[in-house]
Amino acid sequence: MTYEKLIRTVSEIVDNQDIEKNGLVLLYELPEDIHNKMNEELFYKLKQGVIFIPADIFEIEIEGILIRFKKIK
């Protein structure tokens, strides 16, 4: 999983009129190494200038779609 792949995936959902987006939550359960990379990359892309503190579960919202990332150990 990379930021670019995430954006492509969400764009496909947003652009598809057949998918109901109201209340939609995507959950990615990722291995620790991939989760940590995604956590840090999204943190710096979305919240520049703030100290990064890793989280086992974090969420972002893109185009009204809630995306939750959970670390699996």
C-alpha positions as CSV (number, residue, x, y, z in Angstrom):
1,M,0.0,0.0,0.0
2,T,1.3,3.4,-1.0
3,Y,-0.2,6.9,-0.9
4,E,-0.5,6.9,-4.6
5,K,-2.4,3.5,-4.6
6,L,-4.7,4.8,-1.9
7,I,-5.5,7.9,-3.9
8,R,-6.2,5.8,-7.0
9,T,-8.5,3.4,-5.0
10,V,-10.5,6.3,-3.4
11,S,-10.7,8.1,-6.7
12,E,-12.3,4.9,-8.3
13,I,-14.9,4.8,-5.5
14,V,-15.6,8.6,-5.7
15,D,-16.0,8.5,-9.5
16,N,-18.2,5.4,-9.5
17,Q,-21.8,6.6,-9.3
18,D,-23.1,3.1,-8.5
19,I,-21.3,3.1,-5.1
20,E,-23.2,4.6,-2.2
21,K,-20.7,6.8,-0.3
22,N,-22.9,8.0,2.5
23,G,-21.5,6.3,5.7
24,L,-18.9,4.5,3.7
25,V,-15.8,3.5,5.8
26,L,-12.9,1.6,4.4
27,L,-10.7,-0.4,6.7
28,Y,-7.2,-1.4,5.8
29,E,-5.6,-4.0,8.2
30,L,-1.9,-3.8,7.3
31,P,1.2,-5.5,8.5
32,E,3.3,-3.4,11.0
33,D,6.0,-2.3,8.5
34,I,3.5,-1.2,5.8
35,H,1.2,0.4,8.4
36,N,4.0,2.4,9.9
37,K,5.1,3.7,6.5
38,M,1.6,4.7,5.5
39,N,1.0,6.3,8.9
40,E,4.1,8.4,8.6
41,E,3.6,9.3,4.9
42,L,0.0,10.4,5.4
43,F,0.9,12.3,8.5
44,Y,3.5,14.4,6.7
45,K,1.3,14.9,3.6
46,L,-1.7,16.0,5.6
47,K,-0.4,17.7,8.8
48,Q,2.9,19.3,8.0
49,G,4.7,21.1,10.8
50,V,3.4,18.9,13.7
51,I,5.4,16.2,15.5
52,F,4.7,12.7,14.3
53,I,3.6,10.1,16.9
54,P,2.9,6.6,15.4
55,A,-0.6,5.2,16.1
56,D,-1.8,1.6,15.9
57,I,-5.1,2.8,14.4
58,F,-5.5,6.1,12.5
59,E,-8.1,7.6,10.2
60,I,-8.3,10.1,7.4
61,E,-11.1,11.4,5.3
62,I,-10.9,11.9,1.5
63,E,-13.8,13.2,-0.5
64,G,-16.2,12.3,2.4
65,I,-15.0,8.7,2.7
66,L,-13.5,7.7,6.0
67,I,-10.4,5.5,5.7
68,R,-9.2,3.7,8.8
69,F,-5.9,2.0,9.0
70,K,-5.3,-0.7,11.6
71,K,-1.9,-2.3,12.4
72,I,-1.9,-6.1,12.6
73,K,0.9,-7.7,14.5
